[in-house]
């Protein structure tokens, strides 16, 4: 055995593995001796029993008593851990228990206020609201119903009584910090158990009515813009974020609708009417000053677009049975996705509890936070489909994270999870951001505001026969049609088609509606607009608008009157078309650098080829590192730290993309010298047999990012444990065409032995693994603040055994972290010597 000493480094022992120092060898020998001593202590009682000639029953009895004591101790520890966990997470536990008790919202959420004063105002003003509703129904609703159909010309309200019970506001949430300074948003949780009594006569022999209803939903009220003069608010906008729940008690002839087969249909029809007026994207607007335009209040541009990748599900409940329920089968699952009034259904996967869909859907989001993605899973059957679970996600969370790739646990079911990837796309007017793809996904969004039409012909014969001179046909002479047309407008882009409401008996109809379309090819697709007659579906005029025209106009917006083709001489349609480019924006991780030490640094042994720079003469900051050329080996902290700058996700304010200058040294080795094993070192799998091997050629030639890792850190005060949750990674380096077999290794420096090593399970064939694993380190709070957490993402399989396994690393300094409160951050992964950060 030979040893050599150089400078201040610890001697390295030649043991066949030159990467192990004497200290490491001693540690391994001590661990082996401890293992042998434990084995002797366990085996000695067996030897002693045999030497004394005792029965084997004594050994069995001792083992039984030991097992009972150990199980009892484990049961007590579990009870204590449960109690401590309850104390540390009291809010979450209570919220979960109260969720099924239908409590008011202000009990569940701290930011939801009770606001009892609003209910007192509603109760006092309710009789006057009843007077207003009676006038509204008789003077406005009744004429509209009569004009909607010839069979309802005698429709009359005979009794209108709104009752004594006013709606109850069970909670109010106010948004101010998340918004611009010129608006305030209020979410009102409304419960209305009404004692209304409304009767109407359709015909003298047919009477209909409603006596009592229940309505529950969330009403959003937007006060904007805030102004510096009376009345301080320019307008009020109200709408339901989601479809409200409704139950109606019918009277008269409509009492038949209370039957089991018809009640759901009738209530759904009423909810559809409410949705057409007050459920997003529809709004009720009340401008308070003349400068505020109703169309801008009623139809603002959407906040963005959410793209939903429905990938797979696992551990679903088996709903299909055989032999009269004696034999459990599987399920035929499919998924239903809904945002507002938009709903999609995936294909059905037969006979499986772990289906794979790999389907993509896109939703236009008008309010975030607010609108929710509702996901429900069903088992397809020949009669009624069985429920397999649900979950909902606020689109504001997707907007906040920009991109989410997670397994979501299904609710209201025993087991089941669904894997989804969600992406938030912002809307921009820069044509340079346009990127058309061939995978059928949208690259832009078109919003069309339909205002009105003017001088429409009564029917298609009015303009077709004007083209021919002479007598009109006999049918036209015998038919005296003097009524104005009942018209609607149909928009279409390729396979996408939407229709407006029908406006009865008007040659100058006002539609006042908004439509959105996804655009896949701006240069090739065309918006087709056609005005049609309601009964015969005949055309009253057409318009063709190539979308490429919108790219060349100001703000990608056209707001004007368009002359209709194949229509009257002066038939026009007024609408506003707005094109927006979809852009996926990723949050830039935030820089995390250790605090600069004020003590005098220990001088390091200079390395050949690197100029020695005094530490005191180099100004350091949290956003700047000192560029130092990398040699073929690294032997001091100062040189290594310049190559190893971790990052953390920043706030939502856009930042300049970080540029990196990769270096590709011919051979990279890391020595376990004294400086690297110190408190300020960067640990890296000290006992891996591949520590002295080179990185794979693919990693050496890699020019981009090595990905990010999401970690949660907090300190459990009562248990005196540092809790680290490894959530997921994204955009990791792919070691093969199918991805990488990744796992995460952690050390709490300076502890670097096998005993202190923490490791997750291996996630195979993915570059976006989801771990969701929790680890604990037994340290005090004071000690935790002096430690650093060394995290490395590794590939479980490399092409050659002598290649390094690391595909990304990060070093986290906890000295300035608020561990009591805890935090969840996304950290940028780097590799020492392969990526420089400016």
C-alpha positions in Angstrom: 0.0 0.0 0.0 1.4 3.4 -1.0 0.2 6.9 -0.1 1.2 10.3 -1.2 0.6 13.7 0.3 0.3 16.9 -1.8 -0.3 20.3 -0.3 -3.2 20.3 2.2 -5.0 17.4 0.7 -5.8 14.2 2.5 -3.7 11.2 1.4 -5.3 8.9 -1.2 -4.9 5.2 -0.7 -4.3 3.0 -3.7 -7.1 0.4 -3.2 -8.0 -0.4 -6.8 -10.3 2.5 -6.8 -8.2 5.7 -6.8 -11.3 7.8 -6.1 -11.7 6.7 -2.5 -9.6 8.5 0.2 -8.4 7.0 3.5 -11.3 8.6 5.3 -13.8 6.8 3.0 -12.0 3.5 3.4 -12.1 3.8 7.2 -15.8 4.6 7.1 -16.5 1.5 5.0 -14.5 -0.7 7.4 -16.3 0.7 10.4 -19.7 0.1 8.8 -18.7 -3.5 8.0 -17.5 -4.1 11.6 -20.8 -2.7 13.0 -22.7 -5.1 10.7 -20.7 -8.1 12.0 -21.2 -7.1 15.6 -25.0 -6.9 15.1 -25.0 -10.4 13.5 -23.0 -11.8 16.5 -25.4 -10.2 19.0 -28.4 -11.7 17.2 -26.9 -15.2 16.7 -25.4 -15.6 20.2 -28.7 -16.4 22.1 -29.3 -19.2 19.7 -25.8 -20.6 20.4 -26.3 -20.1 24.1 -29.6 -22.0 24.1 -28.1 -25.0 22.3 -25.0 -25.1 24.6 -27.2 -25.1 27.7 -29.5 -27.8 26.3 -32.6 -25.7 26.5 -35.7 -26.3 24.4 -36.2 -24.5 21.1 -39.6 -23.3 22.6 -37.7 -20.7 24.6 -36.3 -19.2 21.4 -39.8 -19.2 19.8 -41.3 -17.6 22.9 -38.6 -14.9 23.0 -39.2 -14.1 19.4 -42.9 -14.0 19.9 -42.5 -11.6 22.8 -40.1 -9.4 20.9 -42.4 -9.3 17.9 -45.4 -8.3 20.1 -43.3 -5.6 21.8 -42.1 -4.3 18.5 -45.6 -4.2 16.9 -46.9 -2.4 20.0 -44.1 0.2 19.8 -44.8 0.7 16.1 -48.5 1.2 16.8 -47.7 3.8 19.5 -45.3 5.6 17.2 -47.9 5.7 14.5 -50.4 7.2 16.9 -47.9 9.8 18.0 -46.9 10.6 14.4 -50.6 11.0 13.5 -51.3 13.4 16.3 -48.2 15.4 15.5 -49.1 15.5 11.8 -52.6 16.7 12.8 -51.1 19.6 14.8 -48.7 20.6 12.0 -51.4 20.4 9.3 -54.5 21.2 11.3 -55.9 23.5 8.6 -55.7 20.9 5.8 -57.1 18.1 8.0 -60.1 20.2 9.1 -60.8 21.5 5.6 -60.8 17.9 4.3 -63.2 16.8 7.0 -65.5 19.8 6.6 -65.6 19.4 2.8 -68.3 16.7 3.0 -70.4 18.6 5.5 -71.7 21.3 3.0 -70.5 24.1 5.2 -70.4 27.8 4.0 -67.3 28.8 2.0 -66.1 31.2 4.7 -65.5 28.2 6.9 -63.3 26.4 4.4 -61.1 29.3 3.2 -59.5 32.0 5.2 -59.7 34.5 2.3 -63.5 34.1 2.0 -65.5 36.5 4.2 -68.8 35.8 5.8 -70.2 39.2 4.9 -73.5 39.0 6.9 -74.2 42.6 6.2 -74.8 41.9 2.5 -77.6 39.4 3.5 -79.2 42.0 5.7 -79.3 44.5 2.8 -80.7 41.9 0.4 -83.4 40.9 2.9 -84.4 44.6 3.4 -84.5 45.4 -0.3 -86.1 42.1 -1.5 -89.7 43.4 -1.6 -88.6 46.2 -4.0 -86.7 43.7 -6.1 -90.0 41.7 -6.4 -91.7 44.8 -7.7 -89.0 45.3 -10.3 -89.2 41.6 -11.4 -93.0 41.8 -11.8 -92.6 44.8 -14.1 -89.7 43.1 -16.0 -91.6 39.9 -16.6 -94.8 41.6 -17.8 -93.3 44.5 -19.8 -90.2 42.7 -21.3 -90.3 39.0 -21.0 -94.0 38.5 -21.9 -93.7 40.3 -25.3 -90.6 38.4 -26.1 -92.3 35.0 -25.5 -95.3 36.0 -27.6 -93.1 37.0 -30.6 -90.9 33.8 -30.4 -93.7 31.5 -31.7 -97.2 31.8 -33.3 -98.4 29.2 -30.7 -97.5 31.6 -27.8 -99.3 34.7 -29.0 -101.7 34.6 -26.0 -99.0 33.9 -23.4 -99.8 36.0 -20.3 -98.4 36.2 -16.8 -101.4 36.0 -14.4 -99.5 36.0 -11.1 -95.9 37.1 -10.2 -94.8 36.8 -6.5 -91.1 36.6 -5.7 -91.7 35.5 -2.1 -90.3 36.6 1.2 -87.0 34.7 1.1 -84.1 36.6 -0.3 -80.9 34.9 -1.7 -78.2 34.2 0.8 -74.6 35.0 0.3 -72.6 32.3 2.0 -69.2 33.8 1.3 -67.4 36.6 -0.5 -63.9 36.5 -1.9 -62.3 39.7 -3.1 -59.4 39.8 -5.6 -57.2 42.9 -5.7 -53.5 41.9 -5.6 -53.8 39.6 -8.6 -55.3 42.2 -10.8 -54.7 45.6 -12.3 -55.2 48.6 -10.1 -58.3 49.8 -12.1 -60.6 46.8 -11.3 -62.0 44.9 -8.4 -63.4 41.3 -8.6 -65.8 39.8 -6.1 -66.9 36.1 -6.1 -70.2 35.6 -4.3 -71.3 32.1 -3.3 -75.1 32.3 -3.7 -77.7 30.0 -2.2 -81.4 30.8 -3.1 -84.2 28.7 -1.7 -87.1 30.7 -3.1 -90.8 30.6 -2.2 -91.7 32.2 -5.5 -95.2 31.7 -7.0 -95.5 32.5 -10.7 -98.5 31.5 -12.9 -99.0 32.0 -16.6 -101.7 31.2 -19.2 -100.4 29.8 -22.5 -103.9 29.4 -23.8 -107.2 29.7 -22.0 -107.2 25.9 -21.2 -103.5 25.6 -20.6 -102.0 27.0 -17.3 -98.4 26.7 -16.3 -96.5 27.9 -13.2 -93.6 27.6 -10.8 -93.9 27.4 -7.0 -90.6 27.2 -5.4 -87.0 26.7 -6.7 -83.5 26.2 -5.4 -80.5 27.8 -7.0 -76.8 27.5 -6.0 -73.8 28.8 -7.7 -70.9 31.3 -7.7 -71.6 34.7 -9.1 -68.6 36.9 -10.1 -69.0 40.7 -10.0 -66.4 42.9 -11.7 -66.2 46.6 -10.9 -64.2 48.2 -13.7 -62.9 50.7 -14.6 -62.2 52.5 -11.3 -62.3 56.2 -12.1 -61.5 59.4 -10.2 -65.0 60.9 -10.4 -68.5 59.9 -9.3 -69.7 57.2 -9.2 -66.1 55.9 -8.9 -66.9 52.8 -10.9 -67.4 53.0 -14.7 -69.4 49.8 -15.0 -70.6 46.6 -13.3 -70.3 43.1 -14.9 -72.0 40.0 -13.5 -71.8 36.3 -14.6 -71.7 32.8 -13.3 -68.3 31.2 -13.6 -69.8 27.7 -13.8 -73.3 26.5 -14.5 -75.4 26.9 -11.4 -77.3 24.0 -9.8 -81.1 24.3 -10.1 -84.2 22.5 -8.8 -87.7 23.7 -9.8 -91.1 22.8 -8.4 -93.6 23.1 -11.3 -97.4 23.7 -11.1 -100.3 23.4 -13.6 -99.7 21.6 -16.9 -95.9 21.8 -16.3 -96.3 19.7 -13.2 -95.7 16.8 -15.4 -92.1 18.0 -15.7 -91.6 17.0 -12.0 -91.6 13.3 -13.1 -88.5 11.3 -12.7 -87.8 11.2 -16.4 -88.5 14.8 -17.2 -87.4 16.8 -14.2 -83.7 16.6 -15.3 -84.6 17.7 -18.8 -86.7 20.7 -17.8 -84.1 21.9 -15.3 -81.3 21.5 -17.8 -83.3 23.6 -20.3 -83.7 26.4 -17.8 -80.0 26.3 -16.9 -79.2 26.5 -20.6 -81.3 29.7 -20.8 -79.4 31.1 -17.8 -76.1 30.0 -19.4 -77.0 31.9 -22.6 -77.3 35.0 -20.5 -75.0 34.8 -17.5 -72.6 31.9 -17.7 -69.2 32.5 -19.2 -68.5 33.6 -21.9 -71.9 35.4 -21.6 -72.1 38.3 -19.2 -74.7 40.9 -17.9 -73.2 44.4 -18.1 -74.4 47.7 -16.6 -72.3 50.7 -17.7 -72.5 53.6 -15.3 -70.8 56.3 -17.4 -71.2 57.2 -21.1 -67.5 56.6 -21.9 -67.7 52.9 -21.2 -68.9 50.8 -24.2 -71.1 47.9 -23.6 -69.5 45.7 -26.2 -66.1 46.1 -24.5 -67.5 45.2 -21.1 -69.6 42.3 -22.4 -67.0 40.7 -24.7 -63.5 41.4 -23.5 -60.7 39.3 -25.1 -60.1 36.0 -23.4 -57.3 35.7 -20.8 -55.6 32.8 -22.7 -55.9 29.2 -23.9 -55.4 26.0 -22.0 -54.2 23.0 -23.9 -55.1 19.7 -22.1 -53.2 16.5 -22.9 -55.3 13.5 -21.6 -52.5 10.9 -21.4 -53.5 7.9 -19.3 -55.1 6.7 -16.1 -54.3 4.0 -13.6 -55.8 1.9 -10.8 -59.4 2.6 -11.9 -62.3 0.8 -10.2 -63.6 -2.3 -12.0 -67.3 -1.7 -12.7 -68.1 -4.6 -15.1 -69.1 -7.8 -13.5 -69.9 -11.3 -14.7 -72.0 -14.3 -13.4 -74.5 -12.0 -11.7 -71.8 -10.0 -9.9 -69.8 -12.9 -8.6 -66.8 -12.3 -10.8 -65.2 -8.9 -11.1 -64.2 -7.8 -14.6 -62.7 -4.5 -15.7 -64.1 -1.2 -17.1 -64.5 0.5 -20.4 -63.3 4.0 -19.4 -63.7 7.3 -21.1 -63.1 10.9 -19.9 -65.4 14.0 -20.2 -63.7 17.4 -19.9 -65.6 20.6 -19.4 -64.7 24.3 -19.1 -67.7 26.5 -18.9 -70.1 25.6 -21.7 -67.4 23.8 -23.7 -67.3 20.0 -23.3 -65.2 17.2 -24.9 -65.3 13.4 -24.6 -62.4 11.1 -25.2 -62.5 7.7 -27.0 -63.5 4.7 -25.0 -60.8 2.1 -24.1 -62.2 -1.3 -23.8 -61.5 -3.8 -21.0 -58.8 -2.1 -19.0 -58.2 -0.4 -15.6 -55.1 1.5 -16.9 -56.2 3.1 -20.1 -54.1 5.2 -22.4 -55.8 7.9 -24.5 -53.0 10.4 -25.6 -55.6 12.9 -26.8 -55.3 16.7 -26.9 -58.1 19.3 -26.3 -58.0 23.1 -26.2 -60.2 25.5 -24.2 -60.5 29.3 -24.4 -60.2 30.7 -20.9 -62.1 33.9 -20.2 -61.4 34.2 -16.4 -58.3 33.0 -14.6 -58.4 32.5 -11.7 -62.1 31.5 -11.7 -62.9 29.1 -14.5 -62.2 25.5 -13.7 -61.4 22.4 -15.7 -63.8 19.7 -14.7 -62.8 16.1 -15.5 -65.1 13.1 -15.0 -64.4 9.5 -15.8 -67.1 7.0 -16.7 -67.4 3.3 -17.6 -69.3 2.9 -20.8 -72.2 0.5 -20.6 -75.1 -0.4 -22.8 -77.6 1.1 -20.4 -76.3 3.8 -17.9 -72.6 4.6 -17.7 -70.9 4.0 -14.3 -69.1 6.8 -12.5 -65.3 6.3 -12.1 -64.3 9.5 -10.4 -63.8 13.2 -10.9 -61.5 16.1 -10.2 -61.4 19.8 -10.9 -58.5 22.3 -11.4 -58.7 26.1 -11.4 -57.2 27.4 -14.7 -55.5 30.1 -12.7 -53.1 27.4 -11.4 -52.2 26.5 -14.9 -51.7 30.2 -15.7 -49.5 30.5 -12.7 -47.3 27.5 -13.5 -47.5 27.8 -17.3 -47.1 24.1 -17.6 -48.2 21.1 -15.4 -47.5 17.4 -16.0 -48.9 15.5 -13.0 -50.9 12.5 -11.8 -54.2 13.8 -10.3 -56.1 11.7 -7.8 -59.7 11.1 -8.6 -62.3 12.2 -6.0 -65.6 10.5 -4.9 -64.2 7.1 -5.8 -62.2 4.5 -3.9 -59.1 4.5 -6.2 -57.9 5.9 -9.4 -55.5 8.5 -10.9 -55.4 10.3 -14.2 -52.2 11.6 -15.9 -52.7 14.9 -17.6 -50.4 17.6 -19.1 -51.7 21.1 -19.1 -50.2 24.1 -20.9 -51.1 27.8 -20.7 -50.9 29.8 -23.9 -50.8 33.6 -23.8 -52.3 35.8 -26.6 -50.0 38.1 -28.5 -50.1 40.4 -31.5 -46.6 39.8 -32.8 -46.7 38.0 -36.2 -43.1 36.8 -35.6 -44.3 34.5 -32.8 -46.6 32.6 -35.3 -45.5 28.9 -35.5 -47.8 26.7 -37.5 -47.5 23.0 -36.9 -48.6 19.9 -38.8 -49.9 18.0 -35.7 -53.4 19.6 -35.8 -52.9 21.9 -32.8 -53.9 25.5 -32.9 -51.3 28.2 -33.5 -53.7 31.2 -33.1 -57.2 32.1 -31.9 -59.8 34.2 -33.7 -62.5 36.1 -31.7 -65.5 37.4 -33.6 -67.9 39.9 -32.1 -71.2 39.9 -34.1 -73.0 43.3 -33.6 -75.8 43.5 -36.1 -77.0 43.3 -39.7 -78.8 45.8 -41.8 -81.2 45.8 -44.9 -81.5 42.1 -45.0 -83.8 40.7 -47.8 -87.1 39.1 -46.7 -86.0 35.8 -48.3 -83.6 34.5 -50.9 -86.2 35.0 -53.7 -86.0 38.8 -53.2 -82.5 39.1 -54.5 -82.4 36.0 -56.8 -85.3 37.2 -58.9 -84.0 40.8 -59.0 -81.2 39.4 -61.1 -83.8 38.4 -63.7 -85.9 40.9 -65.6 -89.5 40.3 -66.4 -92.5 38.9 -64.5 -92.0 37.3 -61.1 -93.0 33.6 -61.0 -96.5 32.6 -60.2 -95.6 31.4 -56.7 -94.3 34.9 -55.9 -97.4 36.6 -57.2 -99.7 34.3 -55.2 -97.7 34.5 -52.0 -98.0 37.8 -50.2 -95.1 37.8 -47.8 -94.7 41.1 -46.0 -93.1 39.9 -42.8 -89.4 40.7 -42.1 -87.1 37.7 -41.9 -86.3 35.5 -38.9 -82.6 35.3 -39.2 -79.4 34.0 -37.6 -75.8 34.0 -38.6 -73.6 30.9 -39.1 -69.8 31.1 -38.8 -67.4 28.4 -40.0 -63.7 27.7 -40.3 -63.2 24.3 -41.9 -64.9 21.9 -39.6 -65.6 24.4 -36.8 -69.1 25.9 -37.0 -71.1 28.1 -34.6 -74.5 29.7 -34.9 -75.9 32.9 -33.4 -79.3 33.3 -31.7 -82.4 33.8 -33.9 -83.7 37.3 -34.2 -87.4 37.2 -35.2 -89.1 39.5 -37.6 -86.4 42.1 -38.3 -84.6 43.2 -41.4 -82.1 45.0 -39.2 -81.4 42.4 -36.5 -79.1 43.0 -33.5 -77.4 39.8 -32.4 -74.8 41.1 -29.9 -72.8 37.8 -29.5 -69.2 36.7 -29.4 -67.6 33.6 -30.9 -64.1 32.1 -30.7 -62.3 29.8 -33.1 -59.0 28.0 -33.0 -56.8 28.6 -36.1 -54.4 26.0 -37.4 -53.1 27.8 -40.5 -53.5 31.6 -40.7 -52.2 31.7 -44.3 -54.7 29.1 -45.6 -57.8 29.2 -43.5 -60.9 31.4 -44.2 -63.7 32.6 -42.0 -67.1 31.9 -43.8 -70.0 34.0 -42.6 -73.6 33.3 -43.8 -76.8 34.9 -42.8 -79.7 32.4 -42.9 -83.5 32.4 -42.7 -84.6 30.4 -39.6 -87.4 28.2 -40.9 -86.2 27.2 -44.4 -82.4 27.5 -43.6 -82.1 29.5 -46.9 -79.2 31.9 -47.4 -79.8 35.7 -47.0 -76.2 36.7 -47.7 -72.6 35.5 -47.5 -69.2 36.9 -46.6 -65.7 35.3 -46.9 -62.8 36.7 -44.9 -59.3 35.2 -45.4 -57.5 35.2 -42.0 -54.2 36.3 -43.6 -55.7 39.8 -44.0 -55.8 40.2 -40.2 -52.0 39.7 -40.0 -51.4 42.9 -42.0 -53.8 45.3 -40.2 -53.2 47.3 -37.0 -53.5 45.2 -33.8 -54.6 42.3 -35.9 -58.2 43.7 -35.6 -60.9 44.5 -38.2 -63.9 46.4 -36.8 -66.2 47.5 -39.7 -69.3 46.9 -41.7 -68.9 44.2 -44.4 -71.0 44.1 -47.6 -72.8 40.8 -48.0 -72.6 38.8 -51.2 -75.6 37.2 -52.9 -77.9 39.4 -50.8 -79.7 42.7 -51.1 -78.3 45.8 -52.8 -77.2 47.4 -49.5 -77.2 44.4 -47.1 -74.4 44.6 -44.6 -73.2 42.9 -41.5 -71.3 44.7 -38.7 -68.7 42.6 -36.8 -65.3 42.8 -35.2 -62.7 40.1 -35.9 -59.6 39.9 -33.7 -56.7 37.5 -34.3 -54.2 36.5 -31.6 -51.1 34.4 -31.7 -50.8 31.5 -29.1 -47.5 31.5 -27.3 -46.3 29.1 -24.7 -44.3 31.0 -22.1 -42.1 29.2 -19.6 -41.2 30.7 -16.3 -37.5 31.3 -15.9 -36.0 29.8 -12.8 -34.7 32.2 -10.2 -31.0 32.4 -9.3 -30.1 30.9 -6.0 -26.5 31.6 -4.9 -25.0 30.9 -1.5 -24.3 34.0 0.6 -20.8 35.4 0.3 -18.6 34.4 3.2 -17.1 37.3 5.1 -14.4 35.2 6.7 -10.9 35.0 5.2 -10.9 32.2 2.6 -8.4 29.4 2.9 -5.9 29.7 0.1 -6.3 26.9 -2.4 -3.4 25.2 -4.2 -3.1 26.8 -7.6 -3.9 24.7 -10.6 -1.8 24.7 -13.6 -3.3 26.6 -16.5 -5.6 28.8 -14.3 -4.5 32.3 -13.2 -4.7 32.9 -9.5 -7.2 35.6 -8.7 -7.4 37.1 -5.2 -10.9 36.6 -3.7 -11.0 40.0 -2.2 -10.5 41.7 -5.5 -13.4 40.0 -7.2 -16.8 41.7 -6.6 -19.5 39.1 -6.2 -23.3 39.6 -6.4 -26.4 37.4 -6.5 -26.7 37.7 -10.2 -23.1 37.5 -11.4 -20.5 34.8 -11.3 -16.8 34.9 -12.1 -15.9 33.2 -15.4 -13.0 30.9 -14.9 -11.7 28.6 -17.6 -12.1 24.9 -16.7 -9.2 22.5 -16.7 -9.4 18.8 -17.2 -9.8 18.3 -13.5 -11.3 20.4 -10.6 -9.7 20.5 -7.2 -11.1 23.6 -5.4 -14.4 25.1 -4.5 -13.8 28.5 -6.0 -13.2 27.0 -9.5 -16.1 24.6 -9.2 -18.6 27.1 -7.9 -18.2 29.3 -11.0 -19.4 26.4 -13.1 -22.2 25.3 -10.8 -24.8 28.0 -10.2 -28.2 26.7 -9.3 -31.4 28.4 -10.2 -34.9 28.9 -8.7 -38.1 29.8 -10.4 -38.8 33.5 -10.3 -42.1 35.5 -10.2 -44.4 36.0 -13.1 -42.5 39.0 -14.4 -40.8 38.2 -17.7 -37.0 38.1 -17.6 -34.3 37.9 -20.2 -33.5 34.2 -21.1 -30.3 33.0 -19.5 -27.5 32.2 -21.9 -25.0 29.5 -21.2 -21.6 28.7 -22.7 -21.1 25.0 -22.6 -17.6 23.6 -22.3 -16.5 20.2 -23.4 -13.3 19.1 -21.6 -11.7 16.1 -22.9 -11.8 14.3 -19.5 -13.4 15.3 -16.2 -12.5 13.9 -12.9 -13.5 14.9 -9.4 -11.1 14.3 -6.5 -12.4 13.8 -3.0 -9.9 16.3 -1.6 -10.3 18.1 1.7 -11.7 21.2 0.1 -14.5 19.2 -1.7 -15.4 17.3 1.5 -15.7 20.5 3.5 -19.0 22.3 4.4 -18.8 24.4 1.3 -18.3 21.5 -1.1 -20.5 20.3 -3.9 -21.2 16.6 -3.1 -21.8 14.2 -5.8 -22.3 10.5 -5.1 -19.0 10.0 -3.4 -19.2 6.3 -3.3 -20.4 5.7 -6.9 -17.9 3.5 -8.7 -18.3 5.7 -11.8 -17.1 9.0 -10.1 -13.9 9.0 -12.1 -15.5 8.1 -15.4 -16.3 10.6 -18.1 -19.7 11.8 -19.1 -21.4 10.2 -22.1 -20.6 11.8 -25.4 -24.2 12.9 -25.9 -24.0 14.9 -22.6 -20.7 16.5 -23.5 -22.1 17.7 -26.8 -25.4 18.9 -25.3 -25.9 22.6 -25.8 -29.2 23.3 -24.1 -30.7 23.2 -20.6 -30.4 20.1 -18.4 -34.0 20.6 -17.1 -35.6 21.5 -13.8 -36.6 19.8 -10.6 -39.4 20.8 -8.3 -38.7 20.4 -4.5 -40.6 21.3 -1.4 -38.7 22.0 1.8 -40.1 22.6 5.3 -39.2 21.9 8.9 -41.4 19.9 11.2 -40.9 21.7 14.6 -42.5 19.1 16.9 -40.8 16.1 15.2 -37.5 18.0 14.7 -37.3 16.8 11.1 -36.3 18.5 7.9 -38.9 17.4 5.3 -37.9 17.3 1.6 -40.6 16.4 -1.0 -39.3 15.5 -4.4 -42.3 16.3 -6.6 -41.2 16.1 -10.3 -38.7 16.9 -12.9 -39.2 18.3 -16.4 -37.3 18.7 -19.6 -34.5 16.4 -18.5 -31.7 15.3 -20.7 -32.9 12.2 -22.8 -30.3 9.4 -22.7 -32.2 7.4 -25.3 -34.9 7.8 -27.9 -37.5 6.8 -25.2 -36.2 9.1 -22.5 -34.2 8.3 -19.4 -34.6 5.9 -16.4 -34.2 8.6 -13.8 -34.0 8.8 -10.0 -33.0 11.5 -7.5 -30.2 11.2 -5.0 -29.8 13.6 -2.0 -27.2 14.3 0.7 -27.5 16.8 3.5 -24.0 18.1 3.5 -21.5 17.4 5.0 -23.0 13.9 5.7 -22.1 11.8 2.6 -22.2 8.2 3.8 -24.5 5.5 2.6 -26.4 5.8 5.8 -27.3 9.4 5.1 -28.0 8.9 1.4 -31.6 9.4 0.2 -32.9 8.1 -3.1 -36.2 8.0 -4.9 -37.6 5.2 -7.0 -36.7 4.9 -10.7 -39.1 6.3 -13.2 -38.4 4.7 -16.6 -38.5 6.0 -20.1 -39.4 9.6 -19.4 -37.9 13.1 -19.4 -40.7 14.5 -17.2 -40.8 12.0 -14.2 -43.2 12.5 -11.4 -42.0 11.2 -8.0 -44.0 12.7 -5.2 -41.8 11.1 -2.6 -41.1 12.5 0.9 -37.8 12.2 2.8 -36.8 13.2 6.3 -33.5 14.4 7.8 -33.1 14.3 11.6 -31.5 17.6 12.3 -32.3 20.6 14.6 -33.6 23.8 13.2 -30.3 25.6 14.0 -28.3 22.9 12.4 -30.5 22.8 9.3 -29.9 26.5 8.6 -26.1 25.7 8.4 -26.5 22.8 6.0 -26.7 22.5 2.2 -28.8 20.1 0.3 -27.0 18.3 -2.5 -29.4 17.0 -5.1 -28.5 15.0 -8.2 -30.8 13.6 -10.9 -29.3 10.4 -12.3 -29.9 8.0 -15.1 -30.2 4.4 -13.9 -28.8 3.0 -17.1 -25.9 4.3 -19.1 -24.6 2.9 -22.4 -21.3 2.0 -20.7 -20.6 1.0 -17.1 -17.8 3.6 -16.8 -19.9 6.6 -17.8 -21.2 9.0 -15.2 -24.8 8.7 -14.2 -25.5 12.4 -13.4 -27.8 14.2 -15.8 -28.4 17.2 -13.6 -27.4 18.6 -10.2 -28.3 21.5 -7.8 -26.9 22.7 -4.5 -29.4 24.4 -2.2 -28.2 26.7 0.6 -30.8 26.8 3.4 -29.2 29.5 5.5 -31.6 32.2 4.2 -34.7 30.0 3.8 -37.9 30.2 5.9 -38.1 26.5 6.7 -40.9 26.9 9.2 -43.2 28.3 6.6 -41.9 26.0 3.9 -41.7 26.6 0.2 -42.0 24.9 -3.1 -39.7 25.9 -5.9 -38.5 24.8 -9.3 -34.7 24.6 -9.5 -32.6 24.7 -12.6 -30.3 21.7 -13.1 -26.7 22.0 -14.2 -23.6 19.8 -14.5 -20.2 21.1 -13.2 -17.9 21.8 -16.1 -20.5 21.5 -18.8 -22.5 24.7 -18.4 -21.5 28.2 -17.6 -24.2 30.7 -16.5 -23.7 34.4 -17.2 
